[in-house]
Amino acid sequence: MTLNEKKEALIKTEWELFHSVNNEGGKADCQNDPETFFIMRHAQFTCWSEKLVESWHSDLLDAKNEGRNLLSEKYAWMMQKTAPFEFRKISRYLRFPTILAEQMIEEIVETEVKWMELYEKQYPYMASGNRPVHSYDDTEYSTSFETYLRGELHTYSEKTLKLYLEMINALKAENKSLSVAIMDAMVKTYGYKDLDDAERQQKIRALNNF
């Protein structure tokens, strides 16, 4: 299989797990929108190496074989910040990361939050509809980028976290931003030339509607 085929297989597994997540109020609209899900996850994996794709896919399948859904657990981990009382009731069903894993998670989160802050400054019109960046802006009904990222990273194995951190450090060494790379890949899917083109067009629309 090529790297792209492995990403496709990974996203298919993610979709199956995401579609089966049980929400308190029933399925969310996004759980019935595979097209958007595939676009977003393809963009998310734009900088991922073959080893990282394989490792995360293995995490998902291993957990599934144990009767666990890591996509459900991701949202459970977010509740640690957004709904702490409810989180305490379900936390016994979760597998807490090792000290090393926690250290890697926080190192990744620190870097990616900085990247997202810079992205918002560089592309304010594109970023205007994004989640809040920081976890201190979380509410019961709104989850920040920071909390969402930390929740997902809590479902990664130590092996996957190491590979992910290697990617983060390689991008830093090249003075690149994962946030920009992801959004650039996403807007190209929707027909824009690149992220700068999307920002210009969003600005024009915003000024025309002012």
Disulfide bonds with the S-S distance in Angstrom:
none
